[in-house]
Amino acid sequence: MQFKPPLLLKRLFPAVIWEFPESREVFLTFDDGPTPEITPWVLDQLREYGFKATFFCLGKNVEQHPEIFQRILDEGHAVGNHTYSHQKGWEMKTWRYIEDVDFADDLIHSNLVRPPYGRIKPAQARRLSERYRIVLWSVLSRDYSSLVSPRKCLKNVTKHVQGGSIILFHDSKKAFRNLKYALPRVLQFLKEQGYSCAPIEL
């Protein structure tokens, strides 16, 4: 599923990165981990193809599973901040939201941040952009949705991916039914189309 942000949204959030339009590379991203069994499985899939990705981790999960987080780093992937506890920014005061992001940064140590649900207030985005690079996405797999079939999840990616796309998956239990089917096939598709997959480094 392709997402092209409206011009108004780009004006409200000028610091947000949605894609890298000048790049031939594709940028795979995974939200909500690290998750036992699932994140290691994702890493195994990526290693098989020699692809690198970016994992937007929850601070609380890094705290609980530091060995999986370390494996992500050891295998050359990038990491980003997905808040400590998957907070909904639009329901929180700005200072409280920033506090949660900073708490996660004490564990993750990254200048990349992705707001859960992709939704934050303009004031929160301005504050975050003072110290972080906000990264969203241009291709949404919708792997997290029980209303989306595994085949539809795969098509959401293969139909819309192009050079510079930032693709959103989730290394979570909720998404695994679709991810398990779609990810190996997406990786094979990208290889056949001649794409390389790189970590986001800003």
Secondary structure, DSSP 8 states (H G I E B T S, - for coil): -B----HHHHHH-TT-B---TT-SSBEEEEES---TTHHHHHHHHHHHHT---EEEE-HHHHHH-HHHHHHHHHTT-EEEE--SS---GGGS-HHHHHHHHHHHHHHH--SEE--GGG---HHHHHHHTTT-EEB--SEE--TT-TTS-HHHHHHHHHTT--TT-EEEEE-STTTHHHHHHHHHHHHHHHHHTT--B-----
